[in-house]
Each structure stands twice: as C-alpha cells, then as structure tokens.
Amino acid sequence: MTTSDGSGDERVVLDPASVAELLDRLARAVLDRNGDAANVALVGIRTGGFSLAERLVRRLAALGHTVPLGAIDIALYRDDVFEGLPRPQVGSTELPFSLPGRTVVLVDDVLYTGRTVRAALDALVDHGRPRAVQLAVLVDRGHRELPIQADFVGTTLATSREEQVKVHLAVESNDDRVIVRKRRRA
C-alpha cells in the first residue's frame, strides 16, 4: 500500500491491516524458531522497539504463550553519544527476569545502519549473559554500516539515505502505519 500526503515528501507504505499482518507473522516466526518459548524473553529497544515488543508479547499471549517483556535503553551506549548530541535522553532499562539460560529476542522497529542494535547488545550484556540473542524488526531498510542482520523481519523496504522511515504504533486506536519521507534539512 502506498499513499501520499500530496506533497510527494511523505508516503504511507504500511497501513493498519498490513502492520497487523506483519506483527502476526513476526510472532509466529519467533514461536517457529523457539518452540514453546519457555525460555524466551522479548526486550524492546527504547523507544520504538519497546512499543513493538509490547505488541508482540500480546500476539504471543493470544497464541497461548506467556513471554516476559523487558526494555533496554541505549542512550549511553551509542557510538555518537559524545559527538554532537547536546544531552542524551537517558531512559530506563527494565529487565524483570534473569538473562542467563534465556533466549532474548531483541526488538526494534527499524533496522538501518546496525548501530542501534550494536549499542543494545552492549547494554544487554552489561546486565548478564543470555544463552542467545535474536533480533526482530518490523522494517529492514538496508544501508548497513555494521555486520548485523535480523533473525525476524516483518518487511524489507528499499529506501535511500535521504529518506526516513517512521513507524507509528497507536496506543489506543487502530491507526498503525509506516511512513517513508524525505529527510528534513537542518
């Protein structure tokens, strides 16, 4: 699905039905790979990845599997934290389960250069050593700068570096969507 705001600068590439279908597919893929998910936990990367992880936990519960949910903040683990970021916004990390022996599915909304995932891996191992880490993303847009690949991908979008991919997951309404737009010049 592609619609435009009329200016040509922004287009909706996934509507609510498409996002719901991708979430279902991701949840089933996690189960297919991890069996009964008894030793699996989902950890969302703050902020967009956590919202997606919450949705996936609900989808897994609807499929009969209770999976613990955590959140990881990467603000101080970014490789650009001291390069031009005036004040990093540090959020909370919440891991209400132990990591040893557990398979952690790290969740983010968009996989781009791989730098966010690298920072999340560093932050995660500071809290313990999981048995394994898998990566689930709603959108893989390419342009990797690090050798990082997702285990579970909702969809792959061909984008340019001059574009942004924004995932909007509505809290109360059914207004989920993914938008691609041209980067705004500073």
URMO-V268252 format. One record per helix or strand. SS is the DSSP state (a for helix, b for strand). FROM is the first residue (numbers start at 1). TO is the last residue. Records with the same first field share a line. If there is no record, write none. Layout:
BEGIN
SS = FROM-TO / FROM-TO
END
This chain:
BEGIN
b = 3-4 / 10-14 / 40-45 / 68-72 / 94-94 / 103-111 / 132-140 / 152-156 / 163-168 / 177-182
a = 16-34 / 48-62 / 75-77 / 115-125
END
